[in-house]
Amino acid sequence: MGTSRMFRIFVVLGTVFMILLIIIYWDDVGASHLYLHAPVSPGPKMSPPPAVPHRPQTSRAPSFLSDIDAFVNQFLEPGTGEPTDQVPVDTSNQSEKAEERYIPRQEWKTHLSPVAAELRDRQEQRRQLLQEMCTNDSVAFPGKNRSFDDIPNKELDHLIVDDRHGIIYCYVPKVACSNWKRIMIVLSEGLLKDGVPQRDPLAIPRALVHNSSMHFTFNKFWKRYGKFAKHLMKVKLKKYTKFIFVRDPFVRLISAYRNKFELPNNEFYRHFAQVMLRRYGNQPTPPASVDEAFEAGIHPSFSNFIQYLLDPKTEKEMPFNEHWRQVYRLCHPCQIQYDFVGHLETAEEDAEHLLRLLRVDNVVEFPTSSRNLTASSWETDWFSTVPVEARRKLYKLYEPDFRLFGYQKPDSVLNE
């Protein structure tokens, strides 16, 4: 009886010991691995790093966050996205197999000519301007001086993350964001056709392009991973390539108005157009549906739209809709150091430069079939119905976007 009891005690103690080992291993490695969707593809012809020596279990790091940081960095440093065992020695036919194992060559493209100096200088000037404006006291706006940790998580939902290629894109509505979202879906292989990832951006249905389930954003990152999410967001921001596309703020407003209020749009009619018609359009009881309104030729004027933006009651009721919310509120350019700043006015050149910089230009091409229909030269005509004083107030409202991204003050509109 004594021997049997001792045997059971040893079994229980052994089981407890194994559980403790599993918990320690999970605490060091397993939980951290959840924070990374997939390793970032390494650059072409780069060998993986030497194998990292095994850390004894008795040597604990000073903090769990530093464990996470070190672990994630292994995956985010260039050349470490694949298995960490050494590449076989290049002998006879083994070299090609090793290259196929560690480098997905279809995702890289060799260029015989360097990127034009003009394009490199353009990006340097745009990044430098952003940095200068963010440290210049003459440019003031809400939230400018807060830290990244102070940004509410719900305000991070415009930052789309692609862990496969190490890319973060902050989308700005009315700045070719549909096509850039298509590209992000292609790169993340988020849409399959007959079991094969969709490679044609224009083949992605528009309904899916703006479907939030197709994009992994920082806001979702927080919801999924909890209290350690902010720390790991900052790791990704440090290691990944971050880009944004912007356009002239006033032209963006014209484009938003044309798209949402000159065309039948049931959602925007119910939430915004009816409010504008009641307050500024002499329509105390506007038509109940967008179809009835358009049949009667009723919709808010551009001047009504500007009145709505300037009305203090608008922001008291709800934040600006993303289609006319300022870029500095959508993408936090003073908290996030963007590596690439594209302008819609130079969209094709910037898109080609960016895809080449990301080394995915043979995976996907930026669609050029859908052209921008709102031209900067139209500003004077569109604002002719808006009182000059209202134009100047509107400029003050969007002045940070003008100055952060290098757009000239529209004197022809403001001084008529």
N, C-alpha and C positions, 0 to 999 in steps of 0.2 A: 504493500500500500504506500509506504514511504517513497519507494523508487518511482512509482507511477505519479505520485503527487509532485515530486521534484521534476519529472519530465514535463508535466503540464505547465509548471512554473517557468521552466526554461523556454517552452514554446511561446508562452505569453510574452515573456521578456524579449525574446527574439523578434516577435511580431511588432512589439512597440518600438524596438530599435530600428527596424526596417521602415516603419511609418515615419519615424523622426528623420531618417535619411532622405526619404522621399519629400518630406515637407521642406527640409533644408535645400534640396536640389531645386524644388519648384520655386522657392523663395528667391534663389539666386538667378535661375535661368528661365524656368517655365513661364512664370507670370510676366516677366519682361518681354518674352517673345510675342505675347498677345498684342503688344503695342505696335507691332510692325506688320503690315499686311503681307508684303512680299519684299525680297531684297531688291535693291536698286541695281540695274544692269551695269556691269563694269565698263570702262572705256575700252576701245579696241586695242588689242595687242598688249594688254597689261596683265602681268602675272599676278596671281593671288599672293597675299602676304604670307610670311612664314607662320606655321601653326603656333597658336598662342599656347604657352605652357599651361598645364592644368593647375588651377589654383587650389591649394589644399582647403579642405572644408573647415579646418580650424582657424584659417586666416580670413576673418570677416572684414568686409569693407566698412568704413566709418558710417555710411548711411545707405539706405535702400535706394534713394534717388541716384547716388553716384554709381551704384551697381547698374541701374537701368541705363544711365547715360553711357557708361563704358560699353555695355552690351550693344545698345543701339548703334553706337559709333562704329562698332565692328562691321555693321551692315551698311552704314551710310558712307564710310570712307571710300574713295575711288578704288575700284579693283577688288572690293571685298564682298561683292554681292553674291558670289557663288560659293560652293563648298570650299572650306579652308585647307583641305589637304593639298599637298604639293602637286603641281602639274607634272605628268610623267616626262622624263627626259626626252628631248626631241630626237628620236631615232627612227629612221625609215618612215613608215606610214603612221607612226603613233602621233606625230605632231598635229596632223589635221584632226584626229580624233580628240586630242586634248583641247584644241582650239574650239571645236564644236561643243565640248563639254562645258567650258568656262566662259565662252564669249558667244552670245547669240548674234552671229554676224549679220543676220538679216535686219538687225536694228541699228546698224552703223553704216555710214557711207563715207568713202574716202574722197576728199576733194583735192584736186590738183592745184587749185588757185586759192589764195587766202581771201578772207572776207574783205571787201573794199574798205579802205581806210575811212572813207566818208561815213559808212554805216557804223563803224566802231566809234568814231568821234561823236556821231549823233547820239549814241547810247551813253557815252561818257558824259556828254553835256546834260542830257536829261536826268541822269542819276545825280550828277553834281548839283544841278538846280534843285532837285528834291531835298537833298541834304542841306543846302544853304537855306531854303525856305523854311525847313523844319527847325532850324536853329536861329532864324531871324525873328527878332521880337516884333518887327513891323507887320508880320503876318500872324494874326491871332484868330483862332476858331476853337469852339468847344472840343475838349478832349485832346488838344494838340500835345500837351505836356504830360499826359498820363503814360504809365508804363503798359507794356503788353499784358501783364498780369491783371491790370485794372479794366481791361476791355471785357464787357459782359459777353458771355459765351454765345448768346443769341445774335450778337453783332459779328460773329465769325462765320456766318452761314454762307458767305460769298467766296470763301477760300476753298477751292476744290483741290484735293490732293490726289496725285497719282504716285503711289509708292513704287510702282514697277519701274518708272523712269526717273524718279526723284524730281517731280515737278509740282509746284503749287501755283494755281492760277486764280486770281481774284477777278471775278466776272463783273462787268459793269453793264447793265441793261442799256440798249440802244447804242452799243459800241461793238457791233459784230459778235456779241456774246453767243448767239445761236451757233454760229460756225465754230467758235472756239470751244464751246461745250461739245459739239460733235467731235472735234479733234480729241478732246479729253476722253470721250467714250471710246473712240478707236484705240487710243494709246493704252487705256486700262483694260481693253478687251472685254468691255462690259456688255457687249451685244453680240450674240452668236447667230449665225445663219447657217442652217444645216450642220450645226456643230463646229462651224469655223468662225473665228472672230471677224466681225464686219470691218472692212478696211476702207470702204468708201464713205466719207463723211456725209455726202448728200443723200445717201441711201438710208440714213437714219431718220425715221419718221419724226416730224416736228413735235408730235405729242410726247415722244420719249425724250427729246432733247431737253425739254424743260421739266421733265419728271424728276423730282428730287431723289427718287430711289436709284437713279442712274449715276448719281454723283456722291462721292464721299467727301464731306466738308469738315472743317474744324469743329463746327457746332455739333455734328454727329459724333465726332471723335470724343468730345467731352461727354456726351450722353452715353457712349459705349464704355469708356474707360475710366470715368470718374475722376477722383482727386489727383491722380498722377498725369492726367491728360495735358494740363497746361505746361508742365515741365517738358513732356515729350513733344508737344507742339513747337516749343522753342528749339528743341534739337533739330526737328525737321526744318524749321525756318532757317537755321544756321547752315544746314547741309544741302538742302534742296535748291533748285533753281526756281526763283519766284518771278512771275511776270504779270503785267497788267496792261490793258489797252484803254486809252481815254480818247476824248474828242472835245472840240470847242463846247464849253458848257451851254451857251445859248442855243447853238445848233442842236445839241442833244435834247434840249427842252422842246424845240420845234418838232424834232423827230418823234418824241414821245407823244406830243399832242396829236400829230397827224395819225399815228398808229393807233392810239387808244380812243380818240374822240371823233375823228373824221371818218372812221370805219366802225361798223356795228360791232360792239364788244359788250356782251351782256354783263359780264362781271364789272367792268370799269364803268358802265352806265349806272348800275345799281349803287356802287360804292362811292363814285366820285361825280359823275356827270349830273345826276339828279341833285346832289348837294350844290353844285355850281349853278345849275339852272334856278334853283329856289333862291339862293342868296344873291346872285348877280345877274341872272338872265331873265328877270321878270316873268318867271314861271312858278308861281306859288304851288301849283299842283302839276308837275311835269308828267308826261305819259308814263304809264306803269311799266312798259317794256321798251327795250331798245328798238325793237322792230316798229312799234307804234310811233316812237319818236322820230325815226328816220323816214318813215312814210310821211310824216307831217313836216319833215325838213327841220326838225328841232334838235340841236345839239349845242353844247357850250362853245362860245367863240374862243379864239386864242387869248383875247383880252380877259375873258372870264377865267380862263386857266391861270393866267398870271395873277389875277386878283386872289384866286384860291391859294396860290403859293405864298403870297404876301400876307394873307389874313392870319393873325395870331391864333385864331380859333382852330386853324387847320392842325397845327402841331400839338395843340392841347388835346385834341380828340384822338389823334394817332400819329405816329411818326410818318414822315414822307414815304410814299410808295417808292419802291426800289427804282422805278423807271425815271423818277425825277429827284431821288435823293442824291445829295452831293457825294462825289467820289471819295472825299476824305472821310466820310462817314461809312461808306461801304467797305473800303479797303485799307484804311489806317496807314497811310504812307509814311507817317512820322514814327510809327512803332515797328513797321516792317520795312526792311531795306530791300527794295525790289531790285533784282538783277537785270531786268529788262522792262523798259517802259515803251510800249508801242502807241502810236497815234493812228487814229482812223484815217487821218488825212494822208498818211504814208503807209496804209495798211498792207499793200502787197509787198513792198520792199521790206517792211518790218517783219511780216509773217515769214517770208523766205529766210531772212536773217535769223529769226528766233528758232525756227525748226532746224536750221543748220546748227545753231548754237547748241540745241538740245540733242543733236545727232539722231533725229528721228525723221529727217526730211525724205528718206526713202521708204519710210513706213506710211506716211500720210502727207497729203498736200493741202494747203489752205484753200478752201473753195472760193473761186472768184466769179462764179456765175451770178451770185446775188449782189448787185451793185447798190451802193449807198444812194438814196434818192433825195436826200436833203442836203443842199449845197450851202456853204458858208455865205455865198453871195446873196442868198435869199434873206438874210437877217433883217436888212433895212425894210424890206417889204412886209415881212411878218410883224415886225414891231411897230409899224406905222399906225396901227390901231390902239397901241398901248401908250398911255400918257407918259411923257418924259420922266416925270417924278417917279412913276412906278418902275420904269426901266432902271433908274439909278438905284432904287431900293433892291431890285432884283439882282443887280450886279453885286451889291454888297453881300447879298445872300449867298452868291456863288463865287465871290472873289477868291476865296482860298483855292478853289479848283483852277481858276484862271492862272493864278500865280504859281502854284505848286507844279503845274505841268507845262508852263511856258506859253500860255495863250495870251495874245495881246488884248489889252483892254479895248472893248469895242466902241471907240470914241464916236464913230459915225452913228451908232445907235443911241449913245448916251447924250450927245450934244446937239441933237436936232432942234 
